[in-house]
Amino acid sequence: MLRTRILVAGALLLLLIAMLMFGGVVRMVVFTAAALLSVYEMRKACAAKGYNPCVWPLYVFAALYYVWCGVGLTPIPGLMGYRVMAPHPLYLLAAFGGVALCAERIFNARRTTEDVICSLFIFIYPLAFYVTLMLVAEFSRAALLLLFAGPLMGDTLAYFVGTAFGKHKLCPHISPKKTVEGSVAGLFGGILGGYLTYVVQHMFLAGGAQISLVKLLLIGFLCGGLGQIGDLFASTFKRWAGIKDYGSIFPGHGGMMDRLDSVLMCAPVVYICLMWF
């Protein structure tokens, strides 16, 4: 089991390196496939609770959000002279999805309002978070690395410190094994992830927008905390659905949502920090 986990983790690391080195089509294909699989996993989780969400508009959004919008980001003037990214086709795609879900409820007598609420929830989590993941990836390769390194290093340090020194339970009603000591260590792990990004940025990712060390450390710190929120929220949803993992596509690691819950929760804040501060 441990050997399988290590092999799968190594394969995922190689995939991340490929996205950083080649970007473009590779990144678009990976994130599109991840979004599609996440919709499938979330639908299964809702089905385990007895609901039947309409998902075809969600699949359309997941299939098109990157290929349609990721290559057409247009800087426009923002508040107080800042510049924001305006992927205009994304608004149309999101509007289509929302209207389609509402219309499907009206014309499908078998669809319940609770089913539609599940669909709208999946539209927000995880699909809206995937959009911010795309925006971070388009900012720079270093930003994408930070988005993974921050929560990953935070989770790693939290696990080892919590296992060795943890005494005070953090959220026993959600995750009995997580401790306050491990959570605090996770914040410093996020900082370590920020520093690791800084080193890799100067050694291998010289092209594109460069991020200062101070900003990387601060965002890494935030990722160390937000990653834990993402993990705990995912645990809450799985407890509600009565499932152990979202899927089994990654042996020993669970499903796509099990692997990206922390990263997705960090994405909106990382994007805001990069664009506004």
C-alpha positions as CSV (number, residue, x, y, z in Angstrom):
1,M,0.0,0.0,0.0
2,L,2.8,2.4,0.9
3,R,4.7,1.5,-2.2
4,T,1.6,2.2,-4.3
5,R,1.1,5.6,-2.6
6,I,4.7,6.6,-3.3
7,L,4.5,5.5,-6.9
8,V,1.3,7.4,-7.5
9,A,2.7,10.5,-5.7
10,G,5.8,10.3,-8.0
11,A,3.6,10.1,-11.1
12,L,1.6,13.1,-10.0
13,L,4.8,15.0,-9.3
14,L,6.0,14.3,-12.8
15,L,2.7,15.5,-14.2
16,L,3.1,18.8,-12.3
17,I,6.6,19.2,-13.6
18,A,5.4,18.6,-17.1
19,M,2.7,21.3,-16.7
20,L,5.4,23.7,-15.4
21,M,7.9,23.0,-18.1
22,F,5.6,22.7,-21.2
23,G,2.5,24.6,-20.1
24,G,0.1,25.4,-23.0
25,V,-1.8,22.4,-24.3
26,V,-0.5,20.1,-21.6
27,R,-1.8,22.3,-18.8
28,M,-5.1,22.9,-20.6
29,V,-5.7,19.1,-21.1
30,V,-4.8,18.2,-17.5
31,F,-6.9,20.9,-15.9
32,T,-9.9,20.2,-18.2
33,A,-9.7,16.5,-17.5
34,A,-9.4,17.3,-13.8
35,A,-12.5,19.5,-13.9
36,L,-14.6,16.9,-15.8
37,L,-13.6,14.1,-13.4
38,S,-14.3,16.4,-10.4
39,V,-17.9,16.9,-11.6
40,Y,-18.3,13.2,-12.0
41,E,-17.0,12.6,-8.5
42,M,-19.2,15.2,-7.0
43,R,-22.3,13.8,-8.8
44,K,-21.5,10.4,-7.3
45,A,-21.2,11.9,-3.9
46,C,-24.6,13.5,-4.2
47,A,-26.1,10.3,-5.6
48,A,-24.8,8.5,-2.5
49,K,-27.0,10.8,-0.5
50,G,-30.0,10.1,-2.7
51,Y,-29.9,13.1,-4.9
52,N,-29.8,13.2,-8.7
53,P,-28.2,16.5,-9.8
54,C,-28.4,17.6,-13.5
55,V,-24.8,17.6,-14.6
56,W,-24.7,18.0,-18.4
57,P,-24.4,21.8,-18.2
58,L,-21.6,21.3,-15.7
59,Y,-19.8,19.0,-18.0
60,V,-20.1,21.5,-20.8
61,F,-18.6,24.2,-18.6
62,A,-15.8,21.9,-17.4
63,A,-14.9,20.9,-20.9
64,L,-14.8,24.5,-22.3
65,Y,-13.8,26.8,-19.5
66,Y,-10.0,26.5,-20.2
67,V,-9.9,26.0,-23.9
68,W,-12.4,28.9,-24.5
69,C,-11.2,31.3,-21.8
70,G,-7.7,30.5,-20.9
71,V,-6.2,31.7,-24.2
72,G,-8.2,34.9,-24.3
73,L,-7.5,36.7,-21.0
74,T,-7.7,40.4,-21.6
75,P,-6.2,42.9,-19.1
76,I,-8.6,45.9,-18.4
77,P,-8.3,48.8,-16.0
78,G,-9.5,48.0,-12.5
79,L,-10.3,49.8,-9.3
80,M,-7.7,52.3,-8.2
81,G,-5.5,51.8,-11.2
82,Y,-5.1,48.1,-10.7
83,R,-5.5,45.7,-13.6
84,V,-7.7,42.7,-13.5
85,M,-8.3,39.8,-16.0
86,A,-11.6,39.8,-17.9
87,P,-12.2,36.5,-19.5
88,H,-15.5,37.7,-21.2
89,P,-16.5,34.3,-22.8
90,L,-16.5,32.8,-19.3
91,Y,-19.4,35.0,-18.3
92,L,-21.5,33.7,-21.2
93,L,-20.5,30.1,-20.4
94,A,-21.5,30.5,-16.8
95,A,-24.8,32.2,-17.7
96,F,-25.6,29.4,-20.1
97,G,-25.0,26.8,-17.4
98,G,-27.1,28.6,-14.8
99,V,-30.0,29.1,-17.2
100,A,-29.8,25.5,-18.4
101,L,-30.0,24.1,-14.9
102,C,-33.0,26.2,-14.1
103,A,-34.8,25.4,-17.3
104,E,-34.1,21.7,-16.9
105,R,-35.7,21.7,-13.5
106,I,-38.9,23.3,-15.0
107,F,-39.2,20.9,-18.0
108,N,-38.1,17.7,-16.2
109,A,-40.8,16.6,-13.8
110,R,-38.5,14.0,-12.2
111,R,-35.9,16.5,-11.2
112,T,-36.4,17.9,-7.7
113,T,-35.5,21.3,-6.4
114,E,-33.0,19.6,-4.1
115,D,-31.3,18.1,-7.2
116,V,-30.9,21.5,-8.7
117,I,-29.5,22.9,-5.5
118,C,-26.8,20.1,-5.7
119,S,-26.1,21.1,-9.3
120,L,-25.7,24.7,-8.4
121,F,-23.4,23.8,-5.5
122,I,-21.2,21.8,-7.9
123,F,-21.1,24.8,-10.2
124,I,-19.6,26.8,-7.3
125,Y,-17.5,24.0,-5.7
126,P,-15.4,22.9,-7.5
127,L,-16.0,24.5,-10.9
128,A,-15.7,28.2,-9.9
129,F,-12.6,27.3,-8.0
130,Y,-11.2,25.7,-11.2
131,V,-11.6,29.0,-12.9
132,T,-9.4,30.7,-10.4
133,L,-6.9,27.8,-10.7
134,M,-6.8,28.6,-14.4
135,L,-6.2,32.3,-13.8
136,V,-3.3,31.5,-11.4
137,A,-1.8,29.2,-13.9
138,E,-2.0,31.8,-16.6
139,F,-0.3,34.4,-14.4
140,S,3.1,32.5,-14.3
141,R,4.6,29.1,-13.8
142,A,5.9,30.2,-10.4
143,A,2.4,31.1,-9.3
144,L,1.2,27.7,-10.4
145,L,4.0,26.0,-8.5
146,L,3.2,28.0,-5.4
147,L,-0.4,27.0,-5.6
148,F,0.6,23.4,-5.2
149,A,3.8,23.7,-3.1
150,G,2.1,25.9,-0.3
151,P,-0.7,23.5,0.7
152,L,1.4,20.4,0.0
153,M,4.3,21.4,2.2
154,G,1.8,22.6,4.8
155,D,0.0,19.3,4.8
156,T,3.3,17.4,5.0
157,L,4.6,19.3,8.0
158,A,1.2,19.3,9.7
159,Y,1.1,15.5,9.4
160,F,4.6,14.8,10.9
161,V,4.4,17.4,13.6
162,G,0.8,16.4,14.5
163,T,1.8,12.7,14.6
164,A,4.8,13.4,16.8
165,F,3.7,16.2,19.1
166,G,-0.1,16.6,18.6
167,K,-2.1,16.6,21.8
168,H,-4.9,19.1,21.3
169,K,-7.7,18.1,18.8
170,L,-8.4,20.7,16.1
171,C,-11.9,19.6,14.8
172,P,-12.7,16.2,16.3
173,H,-16.2,16.3,14.9
174,I,-14.8,16.4,11.4
175,S,-11.3,14.9,11.5
176,P,-10.4,13.2,14.8
177,K,-6.7,12.9,13.9
178,K,-6.0,16.6,13.2
179,T,-4.4,18.5,16.0
180,V,-3.8,22.2,16.8
181,E,0.0,21.5,16.9
182,G,-0.1,20.0,13.4
183,S,-2.3,22.9,12.2
184,V,0.2,25.5,13.4
185,A,3.0,23.5,11.8
186,G,1.0,23.6,8.6
187,L,1.3,27.4,8.5
188,F,5.0,27.2,8.6
189,G,5.0,24.4,6.0
190,G,3.2,26.8,3.7
191,I,6.0,29.4,4.2
192,L,8.4,26.6,3.4
193,G,6.5,26.0,0.2
194,G,6.7,29.7,-0.7
195,Y,10.5,29.6,-0.2
196,L,10.8,26.4,-2.3
197,T,8.9,28.2,-5.0
198,Y,11.3,31.2,-4.8
199,V,14.3,28.9,-5.2
200,V,12.8,27.0,-8.2
201,Q,11.7,30.2,-9.8
202,H,15.2,31.6,-9.9
203,M,16.8,28.3,-10.9
204,F,14.4,26.9,-13.5
205,L,11.5,29.3,-14.1
206,A,13.2,32.5,-15.2
207,G,10.7,33.3,-17.9
208,G,7.4,35.0,-17.2
209,A,6.3,37.2,-14.3
210,Q,8.6,37.0,-11.3
211,I,7.2,37.0,-7.8
212,S,9.1,38.6,-4.9
213,L,10.3,36.4,-2.0
214,V,8.2,38.4,0.5
215,K,5.0,37.9,-1.5
216,L,5.8,34.2,-1.9
217,L,6.3,33.7,1.8
218,L,3.2,35.6,2.7
219,I,1.0,33.7,0.2
220,G,2.6,30.5,1.2
221,F,1.6,31.2,4.8
222,L,-2.0,31.8,3.7
223,C,-1.9,28.5,1.7
224,G,-0.7,26.7,4.8
225,G,-4.0,27.7,6.5
226,L,-6.4,27.7,3.5
227,G,-5.2,24.2,2.5
228,Q,-6.3,22.9,5.8
229,I,-9.7,24.5,5.4
230,G,-10.0,22.9,2.0
231,D,-9.2,19.5,3.4
232,L,-11.6,19.9,6.3
233,F,-14.4,21.1,4.1
234,A,-13.9,18.1,1.8
235,S,-14.0,15.9,4.8
236,T,-17.3,17.5,5.9
237,F,-18.9,17.0,2.5
238,K,-17.7,13.3,2.4
239,R,-19.2,12.8,5.9
240,W,-22.5,14.3,4.7
241,A,-22.5,12.0,1.7
242,G,-21.4,9.0,3.7
243,I,-18.4,8.2,1.6
244,K,-14.7,7.6,2.5
245,D,-13.2,9.0,-0.7
246,Y,-14.5,10.9,-3.7
247,G,-13.1,8.3,-6.1
248,S,-10.3,5.8,-6.6
249,I,-8.5,7.0,-9.8
250,F,-5.3,7.5,-7.7
251,P,-4.7,4.2,-5.8
252,G,-3.8,5.0,-2.2
253,H,-4.8,8.7,-2.6
254,G,-8.5,8.6,-3.5
255,G,-10.1,10.6,-6.3
256,M,-9.3,13.9,-8.1
257,M,-11.2,15.9,-5.4
258,D,-9.3,14.2,-2.7
259,R,-6.0,15.3,-4.3
260,L,-7.1,18.9,-5.2
261,D,-9.3,19.9,-2.3
262,S,-6.6,22.0,-0.6
263,V,-5.3,23.4,-3.9
264,L,-8.7,24.5,-5.1
265,M,-9.4,26.3,-1.8
266,C,-6.2,28.2,-2.0
267,A,-6.7,29.3,-5.7
268,P,-9.0,32.3,-5.2
269,V,-6.9,33.9,-2.5
270,V,-3.7,33.2,-4.4
271,Y,-5.1,34.9,-7.5
272,I,-6.4,37.9,-5.5
273,C,-3.0,38.3,-3.8
274,L,-1.1,38.1,-7.1
275,M,-3.3,40.6,-8.9
276,W,-4.1,43.2,-6.2
277,F,-1.1,43.3,-3.8
